[in-house]
Amino acid sequence: MAQHRSSHGPSAGGWLTGLLLTLLAGSGLASALPEARQALAQVDLPGKLPDALALPLAAVMPPQAAGLEGIDQRSLMESLAVADAAWTPRAEFLADGRIRYHYRRRSGDPPLSLAQVRTLMANPPRFSPERRAIVALLTVLGRAGVRIQLEQPRRAGAAGEWDPRLRALRIKPAAIEGGSAEFAKVLNHEALHVAQSCSGGHLRAMPRPLGLPAQLGPKLAAVFSEPVYRNAGALELQLEREAYANQHRLELGAALVRRHCRLAEST
């Protein structure tokens, strides 16, 4: 769930101090760290699933003027691939001859049938569109001058947050564990906020709406009834509604950053 906060109103120089556009963990998105669900069936399936991949910890990079900080892109994508592998169901062969299936499902998703579990085992999800979107977003955000920081957002409970004053886009490191689908949505949500700032004149400008459709389904609309939005202003809510309503359109964030932000020449 995204959360936009403005504090103290405009300063003497016209700057809205303390502006943070944030996406809260577990709100408006599938759970970033979904619980494993279990299904039990008595069927005869030979063989066993391979163990989960094990990769070394991501390399730590020194702070950069723009782009990823705290991890390099290759290590990030490798870590996401490990998390993605966890979305393939696995079989546990019990002593009594039965097979117990373990699989993950996102918050709000219905349980899988045995046929669906077996289909996923035979054809594991690849998350190729999400991975392409992540690479495109990282590239264009870096060219726009955004510092993409894998660190705990300033707002408690947030999965991601855009801080235009510091041109810092922060994503909670644990968001990687949700895999490419979750990480792409968090990154895209915050990229939409970056485009809102650029639409205001420059990267550090006061964000303004982009004029995108902002209709929300019941699940996403419900986030605005939470206490954190109790004192939110009309502009704040409008900016967040835009981001929530379009965060699933993974190609949109990069396109709008290209359109509204000044980009450095690619190398």
Secondary structure, 3 states (H helix, E strand, C coil): CEEEECCCCECCCCCECCCEEEEECCCCCCCCCCCEEEEEECCCCCCCCCCCCCCCCCCCCCCCCCEEECCCHHHHHHHHHHHHHCCCCEEEECCCCCEEEEEECCCCCCCCCHHHHHHHHHCCCCCHHHHHHHHHHHHHHHHHCCEEEECCCCCCCEEEEEEHHHCEEEECHHHHHHHHHHHHHHHHHHHHHHHHHHHCCCCCCCCCCCCCCCCCCHHHHHHHHCHHHCCCCHHHHHHHHHHHHHCCCCCHHHHHHHHHCCCCCCC
